[in-house]
Amino acid sequence: MACLLVSVFLLVLQTYAAPSEFVQSLDLGPGLTANVTLSPPPGTSKHAPHSIIIGVRKGGTRALLEMLDIHPEVAAAATEVHFFDWDENYAKGFDWYRELMPYSYPHQITVEKTPGYFTSSLAPERIRAMNSSIKLLLILRDPTERVISDYTQVYFNRLENHKPVQAIENLLVRSGALNTRYKAIQRSFYDVHMRNWLRHFPLEQIHIVDGDTLIRDPLPELQKVERFLNLPPRIMSSNFYFNQTKGFYCIRSEGRERCLHESKGRPHPAVNSTVLQQLRSYLREHNHNFYRLVKRSFDWQ
């Protein structure tokens, strides 16, 4: 009889599905568990994002989102959606996209981040079609360091999946010349990608976060973001502490402490100095073009 009741209970739970953030595991006895559906908090609903972190890959997008999520008036999407840069997702429509957003209260803004948007040729036009007045956040770091970080992520991913890896110099240089077809290098052509965004959005709608400064001293950069998003100042210096072991700032909020995933902040490989200088020299013109486009400069080598 008990087994029959448990079976009926499981069937009912499976029939009324809910978003994963409102599912809890229930212990029904030895070897038996079930997922119990919880209702979303009263007064909440899902919205298309009010702001999107559009990139850049390996620029600090995860750190920015996690730190911004400290703010009580921010509801952050949990995963990278890739709605505007992947055709197969975009074809699913805006209702599908909105359902992937978190539940939020009327006083909160929803923020999504997908680093691939910045380098996508289609994302700017598609985002503008959704909301032409949306506020965009772009976090950038030294483009040469970003290339190396990009390589490092792929390198460790391939190792974990038991795939062959190459030395970074073999990817950066081909036949004695810089391999500008290497995607990691192309992602650091900030001026090229920015021109595409400025065809669809005025510069005033794109706030650029200095990723190098965010890592060294988070609060000033986050205060600028608060002002850009018209949020009341709620993020404070007490929300951050420097983790000596990891070598970067971690977050303290609502009595809990958390650091970014262990995949963040991995040590970069040593790069041949001649190859490194070749890369820096090539990117320098792109950097200066970018400075002119955004009417500000950065401390990039």
Solvent accessible surface area in square Angstrom, and as a share of the most:
residue,aa,sasa,rsa
1,M,170,0.76
2,A,72,0.56
3,C,106,0.64
4,L,108,0.54
5,L,105,0.52
6,V,32,0.18
7,S,62,0.40
8,V,78,0.45
9,F,79,0.33
10,L,49,0.24
11,L,115,0.57
12,V,72,0.42
13,L,29,0.14
14,Q,132,0.59
15,T,88,0.51
16,Y,150,0.57
17,A,93,0.72
18,A,30,0.24
19,P,44,0.28
20,S,98,0.63
21,E,94,0.42
22,F,24,0.10
23,V,49,0.28
24,Q,109,0.49
25,S,89,0.57
26,L,70,0.35
27,D,106,0.55
28,L,49,0.25
29,G,27,0.26
30,P,141,0.89
31,G,86,0.83
32,L,73,0.36
33,T,89,0.52
34,A,7,0.05
35,N,94,0.48
36,V,39,0.22
37,T,52,0.30
38,L,70,0.35
39,S,96,0.62
40,P,49,0.31
41,P,48,0.30
42,P,126,0.79
43,G,61,0.58
44,T,22,0.13
45,S,49,0.32
46,K,27,0.12
47,H,72,0.32
48,A,38,0.30
49,P,4,0.02
50,H,79,0.35
51,S,0,0.00
52,I,0,0.00
53,I,0,0.00
54,I,0,0.00
55,G,0,0.00
56,V,0,0.00
57,R,61,0.22
58,K,37,0.16
59,G,3,0.03
60,G,21,0.21
61,T,8,0.05
62,R,57,0.21
63,A,5,0.04
64,L,0,0.00
65,L,4,0.02
66,E,43,0.19
67,M,6,0.03
68,L,0,0.00
69,D,60,0.31
70,I,22,0.11
71,H,2,0.01
72,P,76,0.48
73,E,39,0.18
74,V,7,0.04
75,A,10,0.08
76,A,22,0.17
77,A,3,0.02
78,A,85,0.66
79,T,92,0.54
80,E,69,0.31
81,V,11,0.06
82,H,31,0.14
83,F,1,0.00
84,F,0,0.00
85,D,28,0.15
86,W,117,0.41
87,D,83,0.43
88,E,110,0.49
89,N,16,0.08
90,Y,58,0.22
91,A,89,0.69
92,K,108,0.46
93,G,27,0.26
94,F,79,0.33
95,D,94,0.49
96,W,78,0.27
97,Y,1,0.00
98,R,85,0.31
99,E,102,0.46
100,L,84,0.42
101,M,2,0.01
102,P,27,0.17
103,Y,55,0.21
104,S,2,0.01
105,Y,85,0.32
106,P,121,0.76
107,H,108,0.48
108,Q,33,0.15
109,I,31,0.16
110,T,0,0.00
111,V,0,0.00
112,E,0,0.00
113,K,6,0.03
114,T,0,0.00
115,P,13,0.08
116,G,22,0.21
117,Y,0,0.00
118,F,1,0.01
119,T,42,0.25
120,S,18,0.12
121,S,88,0.57
122,L,78,0.39
123,A,0,0.00
124,P,0,0.00
125,E,105,0.47
126,R,37,0.14
127,I,0,0.00
128,R,117,0.43
129,A,77,0.60
130,M,42,0.19
131,N,51,0.26
132,S,57,0.37
133,S,79,0.51
134,I,2,0.01
135,K,58,0.24
136,L,0,0.00
137,L,0,0.00
138,L,0,0.00
139,I,0,0.00
140,L,0,0.00
141,R,55,0.20
142,D,10,0.05
143,P,1,0.00
144,T,1,0.01
145,E,54,0.24
146,R,0,0.00
147,V,0,0.00
148,I,8,0.04
149,S,9,0.06
150,D,1,0.01
151,Y,13,0.05
152,T,6,0.03
153,Q,47,0.21
154,V,60,0.35
155,Y,66,0.25
156,F,61,0.25
157,N,63,0.33
158,R,85,0.31
159,L,78,0.39
160,E,106,0.48
161,N,92,0.47
162,H,173,0.77
163,K,106,0.45
164,P,109,0.68
165,V,56,0.32
166,Q,91,0.41
167,A,54,0.42
168,I,4,0.02
169,E,47,0.21
170,N,83,0.42
171,L,31,0.16
172,L,0,0.00
173,V,31,0.18
174,R,124,0.45
175,S,127,0.82
176,G,64,0.61
177,A,57,0.44
178,L,23,0.11
179,N,22,0.11
180,T,43,0.25
181,R,206,0.75
182,Y,36,0.14
183,K,135,0.57
184,A,3,0.02
185,I,0,0.00
186,Q,69,0.31
187,R,51,0.19
188,S,0,0.00
189,F,24,0.10
190,Y,2,0.01
191,D,2,0.01
192,V,71,0.41
193,H,29,0.13
194,M,0,0.00
195,R,95,0.35
196,N,25,0.13
197,W,0,0.00
198,L,49,0.25
199,R,166,0.61
200,H,46,0.20
201,F,3,0.01
202,P,69,0.44
203,L,40,0.20
204,E,139,0.62
205,Q,32,0.14
206,I,8,0.04
207,H,31,0.14
208,I,8,0.04
209,V,0,0.00
210,D,22,0.11
211,G,3,0.02
212,D,38,0.19
213,T,32,0.19
214,L,0,0.00
215,I,76,0.39
216,R,158,0.58
217,D,70,0.36
218,P,3,0.02
219,L,33,0.16
220,P,51,0.32
221,E,6,0.03
222,L,0,0.00
223,Q,66,0.29
224,K,79,0.34
225,V,0,0.00
226,E,3,0.02
227,R,159,0.58
228,F,33,0.14
229,L,13,0.07
230,N,120,0.62
231,L,15,0.07
232,P,41,0.25
233,P,109,0.68
234,R,118,0.43
235,I,6,0.03
236,M,116,0.52
237,S,77,0.49
238,S,66,0.42
239,N,19,0.10
240,F,16,0.07
241,Y,51,0.19
242,F,90,0.38
243,N,33,0.17
244,Q,151,0.67
245,T,132,0.77
246,K,84,0.36
247,G,43,0.42
248,F,24,0.10
249,Y,59,0.22
250,C,1,0.01
251,I,6,0.03
252,R,88,0.32
253,S,14,0.09
254,E,159,0.71
255,G,81,0.78
256,R,137,0.50
257,E,100,0.45
258,R,61,0.22
259,C,40,0.24
260,L,29,0.14
261,H,119,0.53
262,E,137,0.61
263,S,34,0.22
264,K,61,0.26
265,G,61,0.58
266,R,54,0.20
267,P,111,0.70
268,H,66,0.29
269,P,52,0.33
270,A,102,0.79
271,V,24,0.14
272,N,77,0.39
273,S,89,0.57
274,T,97,0.57
275,V,18,0.10
276,L,43,0.21
277,Q,93,0.41
278,Q,62,0.28
279,L,0,0.00
280,R,22,0.08
281,S,54,0.35
282,Y,92,0.35
283,L,1,0.00
284,R,92,0.34
285,E,122,0.55
286,H,32,0.14
287,N,6,0.03
288,H,88,0.39
289,N,28,0.14
290,F,0,0.00
291,Y,31,0.12
292,R,165,0.60
293,L,43,0.22
294,V,8,0.05
295,K,166,0.70
296,R,94,0.34
297,S,79,0.51
298,F,20,0.08
299,D,142,0.73
300,W,23,0.08
301,Q,128,0.57
